[in-house]
Amino acid sequence: MTLAEQLIEQGIEQNLYDYLEKLDVSYEKHEHPPVYTVEESQKYWAAIRGAHCKNLFLRDQKGKRHYLVILKHSKRLDLKSLQTRLNEGKLSFASEKRLQKYLGLSTGAVSPFGLINDHERDVQVVLDRDLEKEKLINFHPNVNTATITISSADFMKFLASCGNKIHTLEI
């Protein structure tokens, strides 16, 4: 990683911590080497309490609507079922260019915390209902070199503060 990339990454991460501080949201930070998949991340989860999540950034067929799907890492998403439940046409994974445009994130760092960069509230959130039952939840802090643990109540407070439309579904 170049120095410029490191400085940009540090700024993205610090913006989140500043935002959480303004919300009076507590978190615990866990640093680790860069990870790009759930499988890679699992090597570093042993000492981290709470539910671990995967976050999928999707778009509709015309590229007009975008969805951030947040679910437990162990679950599989049935895209066809989700399309039906959202009354949506074909959904597919959004490109890295769209991820950067709408959430200010790069591949490997997809996180609900990227919603702080969605000033137009273009991205709809699809939240796995099972996450509401968890006491602690873990996400990347907009970079893939750390994981932060946050209470479920504080996470819901964060989501509400962003103002994006939220669909809570059984996944």
Order of alpha helices (4+ residues) and beta strands (2+ residues): alpha-beta-alpha-beta-beta-alpha-beta-alpha-beta-beta-beta-alpha-beta
